[in-house]
Amino acid sequence: MARKAPGKAHREGISLRGLFRKFPDDDAAQAWLEEQRWGDEPWCPHCGSFNVRRNNHPSMPWRCAERECRKRFSVRSKTPMQGSHLGYQVWVIAIYLLTTSLKGQSSMKLHRDLEITQKSAWFLAHRIRKTFSDGSNPFAGPVEGDESYFGGRRKNMSNAKRKALAGTGRGAVGKTAVVGLKDRATNQVRAKVTERVDALTLQGFVVENTASDATVYTDDASAYMGLPRKHETVRHSVSEYVRGMAHTNGMESFWAMMKRAHQGIYHKFSPKHLDRYVQEFSGRHNLRDEDTLVQMGMVVRGFEGKCLTYETLKQPNGLSSGARSR
């Protein structure tokens, strides 16, 4: 079943044939999902009690035995799988595809591979993206900081959109900004969509996500001037890209991967959902050194408490009411 992944000899990968041998049906997939979420001790996702019992309910095979709770539940409860009518095997295969495909999977590809509708595939992919975590511990450094912009090319826009942007400038005008950091010591990436690229916003993101003694490398954008960290820059404005340890090549490589996916896989990242794609790519990047099954298990453990409804996705900002916009 297992094979060595090309280019990452220390990792143990899984072939598609091996995946289907391990997960031949929904029962095998359900057992694995339960093991990843609960280990050897299932607990109630409603009250947290370990006092639970098996029962014969067709879709809720567990029940809390606490008198104050007594609720039925399954491994889907309080996760993105909650309310889904897709089989457990479909979920496991989708997790595998989104975790191991460096440039991601379009909803049309998932629709064909999983034999589900494109609408279901789109919703399924967004629910899995929601589980990727970008971490919370500050980077110790050295750290690279950079920002990039995502959006369509003006020459490909409709006449109406081109007319609306006429006279507003070139380059990043009309696109969505994303700010990111890469810790060279751990190869971890953290990124998010941002509405502004001023000093307050960019420096705030760097300070929030780096240790106070970290060395930070950026380009010579004026927004980074006065950054309260040990700070070195490369002068992209005069075609200087590397000066000793000072460069942002790691973050630029990350942006390049996302943009190749933008052009070749997804074709469009809407501003409304862009941050979910950013979290998918940064989360997948941060798992790359792990064995494939470990990667998949980490995604499943990231499901905890992260429900996402279709109604939420269709709201103007793609967030549930009361949620903070990123």
C-alpha positions as CSV (number, residue, x, y, z in Angstrom):
1,M,0.0,0.0,0.0
2,A,2.7,2.5,1.0
3,R,5.3,3.9,-1.3
4,K,8.0,6.5,-1.0
5,A,6.9,9.9,-2.3
6,P,9.2,11.3,-5.1
7,G,11.4,14.2,-3.9
8,K,10.4,13.6,-0.3
9,A,12.2,10.3,0.5
10,H,11.5,10.5,4.2
11,R,7.7,10.6,3.6
12,E,5.5,7.6,3.2
13,G,2.9,8.2,0.6
14,I,-0.2,6.3,-0.5
15,S,-1.1,5.4,-4.1
16,L,-4.7,5.6,-5.3
17,R,-4.9,1.8,-5.3
18,G,-3.6,1.7,-1.8
19,L,-6.2,4.3,-0.8
20,F,-9.0,2.2,-2.0
21,R,-7.6,-0.9,-0.4
22,K,-7.5,0.9,2.9
23,F,-11.0,2.5,2.5
24,P,-13.0,0.1,0.4
25,D,-16.4,1.3,1.8
26,D,-18.1,3.7,4.1
27,D,-17.7,1.5,7.1
28,A,-13.9,1.4,6.8
29,A,-13.8,5.2,6.3
30,Q,-16.1,5.8,9.2
31,A,-13.9,3.7,11.5
32,W,-10.8,5.6,10.5
33,L,-12.5,9.0,10.9
34,E,-13.6,8.0,14.4
35,E,-10.1,6.9,15.3
36,Q,-8.6,10.2,14.1
37,R,-11.1,12.3,15.9
38,W,-11.5,10.4,19.2
39,G,-8.7,7.8,19.4
40,D,-9.7,5.0,21.7
41,E,-12.1,7.1,23.8
42,P,-15.2,8.5,22.0
43,W,-16.6,11.6,23.7
44,C,-19.8,13.6,23.3
45,P,-19.3,16.6,21.0
46,H,-22.3,18.3,22.7
47,C,-21.1,18.2,26.3
48,G,-17.6,16.7,26.2
49,S,-18.4,13.7,28.4
50,F,-16.7,10.4,27.8
51,N,-19.7,8.6,29.3
52,V,-21.1,7.5,25.9
53,R,-22.7,4.3,24.5
54,R,-23.2,2.7,21.1
55,N,-26.7,2.6,19.9
56,N,-28.5,1.3,16.8
57,H,-29.6,4.6,15.2
58,P,-28.8,4.4,11.5
59,S,-27.0,7.8,11.2
60,M,-26.2,8.6,14.9
61,P,-24.4,5.4,16.2
62,W,-23.4,7.0,19.5
63,R,-25.4,8.4,22.5
64,C,-24.3,10.4,25.5
65,A,-25.2,8.7,28.7
66,E,-25.1,11.8,30.8
67,R,-28.6,12.6,32.2
68,E,-28.2,16.3,31.4
69,C,-27.3,15.6,27.8
70,R,-28.6,12.2,26.4
71,K,-28.0,13.4,22.8
72,R,-27.3,11.1,19.9
73,F,-24.2,11.9,17.8
74,S,-21.9,10.6,15.1
75,V,-18.4,11.5,14.0
76,R,-20.0,14.1,11.7
77,S,-21.4,16.1,14.7
78,K,-19.9,19.5,15.3
79,T,-17.6,19.2,12.2
80,P,-17.8,20.3,8.6
81,M,-19.4,16.9,7.9
82,Q,-22.4,17.8,9.9
83,G,-25.6,17.7,7.8
84,S,-23.7,16.2,4.8
85,H,-25.4,13.4,2.9
86,L,-22.2,12.3,1.2
87,G,-20.7,9.0,2.3
88,Y,-17.7,8.7,4.6
89,Q,-15.7,7.2,1.8
90,V,-16.3,10.2,-0.4
91,W,-15.1,12.5,2.4
92,V,-11.9,10.5,2.9
93,I,-11.1,10.5,-0.8
94,A,-11.7,14.2,-1.0
95,I,-9.4,14.8,2.0
96,Y,-6.8,12.7,0.2
97,L,-7.1,14.6,-3.1
98,L,-7.1,18.1,-1.5
99,T,-4.2,17.2,0.8
100,T,-1.9,15.6,-1.7
101,S,-2.5,17.8,-4.8
102,L,0.0,20.7,-4.5
103,K,-2.1,23.0,-6.7
104,G,-5.5,21.9,-5.3
105,Q,-8.5,20.3,-7.0
106,S,-11.2,22.2,-8.9
107,S,-14.8,21.4,-8.1
108,M,-15.3,20.1,-11.6
109,K,-12.5,17.6,-11.1
110,L,-13.9,16.5,-7.8
111,H,-17.4,16.3,-9.3
112,R,-16.1,13.8,-11.9
113,D,-13.8,11.8,-9.7
114,L,-16.2,11.4,-6.8
115,E,-19.4,11.0,-8.9
116,I,-21.2,13.8,-7.1
117,T,-22.7,17.0,-8.5
118,Q,-20.5,20.0,-9.1
119,K,-22.5,22.0,-6.5
120,S,-21.8,19.3,-3.9
121,A,-18.1,19.1,-4.9
122,W,-17.8,22.9,-4.5
123,F,-19.4,22.9,-1.1
124,L,-17.4,19.8,0.0
125,A,-14.1,21.5,-1.0
126,H,-14.9,24.7,0.9
127,R,-15.8,22.7,4.0
128,I,-12.4,20.9,3.9
129,R,-10.6,24.2,3.3
130,K,-12.1,25.6,6.4
131,T,-10.3,23.0,8.5
132,F,-6.8,24.0,7.5
133,S,-5.2,25.8,10.4
134,D,-2.5,28.5,10.0
135,G,-1.3,28.0,13.6
136,S,-1.0,30.5,16.4
137,N,2.5,30.3,17.8
138,P,4.7,33.2,16.7
139,F,7.5,32.5,14.3
140,A,11.0,32.5,15.9
141,G,12.7,33.3,12.6
142,P,14.4,34.2,10.5
143,V,11.2,35.2,8.8
144,E,10.4,36.4,5.3
145,G,7.5,38.9,4.8
146,D,5.8,39.8,1.6
147,E,2.5,40.6,0.0
148,S,0.9,39.6,-3.3
149,Y,-2.2,40.4,-5.3
150,F,-4.8,38.2,-6.9
151,G,-7.3,39.0,-9.5
152,G,-8.0,38.8,-13.3
153,R,-5.9,40.4,-15.9
154,R,-7.4,43.7,-17.2
155,K,-7.1,42.6,-20.8
156,N,-9.4,39.6,-20.0
157,M,-12.0,41.7,-18.3
158,S,-15.3,42.8,-19.8
159,N,-15.6,46.2,-21.4
160,A,-17.7,47.4,-18.5
161,K,-15.1,46.4,-15.9
162,R,-12.2,47.8,-18.0
163,K,-14.1,51.1,-18.2
164,A,-14.7,51.2,-14.5
165,L,-11.0,50.8,-13.8
166,A,-9.9,53.3,-16.5
167,G,-7.7,56.0,-15.0
168,T,-7.3,54.2,-11.6
169,G,-3.8,53.1,-12.3
170,R,-2.1,49.8,-13.2
171,G,-0.7,46.7,-11.6
172,A,-2.5,45.8,-8.4
173,V,-5.5,48.1,-9.0
174,G,-8.7,46.1,-8.9
175,K,-7.0,43.1,-7.2
176,T,-7.1,41.6,-3.7
177,A,-4.1,41.8,-1.5
178,V,-2.7,38.9,0.5
179,V,0.0,39.3,3.1
180,G,2.2,36.4,4.2
181,L,5.1,35.2,6.3
182,K,7.5,32.3,6.1
183,D,9.6,31.0,8.9
184,R,12.8,29.7,7.4
185,A,13.6,27.5,10.5
186,T,10.4,25.5,10.3
187,N,9.4,26.1,6.7
188,Q,5.9,27.1,8.0
189,V,3.8,29.7,6.1
190,R,1.1,32.0,7.5
191,A,-1.0,34.2,5.2
192,K,-4.3,36.0,5.0
193,V,-6.3,38.3,2.8
194,T,-6.0,42.0,3.8
195,E,-8.1,45.0,2.8
196,R,-5.1,47.4,3.2
197,V,-1.4,47.3,2.6
198,D,-0.5,50.3,4.8
199,A,2.1,50.3,7.5
200,L,-0.3,49.8,10.3
201,T,-1.8,46.7,8.7
202,L,1.4,45.0,7.4
203,Q,3.5,45.7,10.4
204,G,0.6,44.6,12.7
205,F,0.5,41.3,10.9
206,V,4.3,40.8,11.2
207,V,4.4,41.8,14.9
208,E,1.4,39.5,15.7
209,N,3.0,36.5,14.1
210,T,6.7,36.8,15.0
211,A,8.7,36.6,18.2
212,S,10.1,39.9,19.5
213,D,13.7,38.8,18.8
214,A,13.0,37.4,15.3
215,T,14.9,38.8,12.3
216,V,12.5,39.8,9.5
217,Y,13.4,40.1,5.8
218,T,11.1,42.1,3.5
219,D,11.4,44.1,0.3
220,D,11.8,47.9,0.4
221,A,8.1,48.8,0.4
222,S,7.6,51.9,2.5
223,A,5.0,50.2,4.6
224,Y,7.7,48.1,6.4
225,M,9.8,51.1,7.3
226,G,10.1,51.4,11.1
227,L,9.1,47.7,11.7
228,P,9.7,47.0,15.4
229,R,11.8,43.9,14.7
230,K,15.4,43.3,13.6
231,H,14.7,44.1,10.0
232,E,16.6,43.9,6.7
233,T,15.4,44.7,3.3
234,V,16.2,43.9,-0.3
235,R,15.7,46.7,-2.8
236,H,13.3,45.3,-5.4
237,S,12.9,48.8,-6.7
238,V,16.4,48.7,-8.1
239,S,16.4,45.0,-9.1
240,E,18.2,43.8,-6.0
241,Y,16.7,40.4,-5.0
242,V,19.3,38.8,-2.8
243,R,21.9,40.3,-0.5
244,G,23.4,37.7,1.8
245,M,20.6,36.4,4.0
246,A,18.3,39.2,3.0
247,H,15.7,38.0,0.4
248,T,12.0,37.0,0.2
249,N,12.4,34.1,-2.2
250,G,10.6,31.6,0.0
251,M,7.4,33.7,0.2
252,E,7.7,34.5,-3.5
253,S,7.8,30.7,-4.3
254,F,4.7,30.3,-2.2
255,W,2.9,33.0,-4.2
256,A,4.1,31.5,-7.4
257,M,2.5,28.1,-6.5
258,M,-0.8,29.8,-5.7
259,K,-0.8,31.8,-9.0
260,R,0.0,28.7,-11.0
261,A,-3.1,27.1,-9.4
262,H,-5.1,30.2,-10.0
263,Q,-4.3,30.1,-13.7
264,G,-4.3,26.4,-14.4
265,I,-6.7,24.8,-11.9
266,Y,-9.2,27.2,-10.5
267,H,-9.1,30.0,-13.2
268,K,-10.7,32.4,-10.7
269,F,-10.4,33.2,-7.0
270,S,-13.3,35.4,-6.1
271,P,-12.5,38.0,-3.4
272,K,-15.4,36.6,-1.4
273,H,-13.7,33.2,-1.0
274,L,-10.1,34.0,-1.6
275,D,-9.1,33.7,2.1
276,R,-10.3,30.1,2.2
277,Y,-8.0,29.3,-0.7
278,V,-5.1,31.1,1.0
279,Q,-5.7,29.0,4.1
280,E,-5.8,25.8,2.0
281,F,-2.5,26.5,0.3
282,S,-0.7,27.6,3.5
283,G,-2.2,24.7,5.5
284,R,-1.2,22.2,2.8
285,H,2.3,23.7,2.6
286,N,2.7,23.3,6.4
287,L,1.8,19.6,6.2
288,R,4.1,18.7,3.3
289,D,6.9,17.0,5.3
290,E,4.5,14.5,6.9
291,D,3.4,11.1,5.7
292,T,0.2,11.1,3.7
293,L,-1.9,9.4,6.3
294,V,-0.5,11.7,9.0
295,Q,-1.5,14.7,6.8
296,M,-5.0,13.4,6.3
297,G,-5.4,12.7,10.1
298,M,-4.2,16.2,10.9
299,V,-6.9,17.6,8.5
300,V,-9.6,15.5,10.2
301,R,-8.5,16.6,13.7
302,G,-8.8,20.2,12.4
303,F,-12.5,19.5,11.7
304,E,-13.3,20.0,15.4
305,G,-16.0,22.7,15.9
306,K,-15.7,24.0,12.3
307,C,-19.2,23.7,10.9
308,L,-19.9,25.4,7.6
309,T,-23.4,25.7,6.0
310,Y,-24.2,26.3,2.4
311,E,-26.2,29.4,3.5
312,T,-23.1,30.8,5.1
313,L,-21.1,30.3,1.9
314,K,-23.7,32.1,-0.1
315,Q,-23.8,35.2,2.1
316,P,-22.2,38.3,0.6
317,N,-19.0,38.0,2.7
318,G,-19.0,34.2,2.9
319,L,-19.0,34.4,6.7
320,S,-21.6,33.5,9.3
321,S,-23.3,36.4,11.0
322,G,-21.2,37.8,13.7
323,A,-18.0,36.4,12.3
324,R,-15.0,38.6,11.9
325,S,-14.0,39.5,8.3
326,R,-10.4,38.8,7.5
